[in-house]
Amino acid sequence: MRNSGTTPGRNALTTASILALSALLGQRLQQLGIQHGRRRRLRRQEHADRR
């Protein structure tokens, strides 16, 4: 998968940016999941209060 036109520096840069993007995406997904869990708990508490 090596092209003679690409330089190793640029290749390292792209891999680093991809890793950073994936890490950011993972954090965003975790935050969304945590928020979703909180919403479910809040709904359960509301149901308990109504009873």
N, C-alpha and C positions, 0 to 999 in steps of 0.2 A: 504493500500500500504506500510505497514511497515514490513521490514525484521528484524529478531532478530540479524542478523549478522552486519547490518549497524549501525554505531554510529551517534548520532545526529550531532556531529561536522562535519563529512564527508558530511552528508546530507546538512547542511547549506552551506558548501563549494561548493557543486555542484550547489545548487540553486543560490548562489552568482555568480558563474562563468557563469551560463546560463543567468542570468540577464545582466552581463557585456557583454557577447557575443551578446545578442539581442540588447543592446544599441549601440554597435559598428556597428552592421549590419544596424540599423536604421540610424546612422550617414552616413554610406557609401551610403545607398540608397538615403538619402537626397542630398548628394553631387552629386551623379550621376544625380538626377533629376534636380538640379540647373544647372549643366553643360549642360544637354540636352536643358533646356530652353534658356540658353545663346546661344547655337549653332543655335537654331531656330531664335532668334532675329538677330543674325549676318547674317543669310541667308536672312532674310527680308530686312535688311539694304542694303545688296549687291544688291538685286533686285531693291530697290528704287534708288540706285546709278546708276544702269545700265540704268534706264529710264531717 
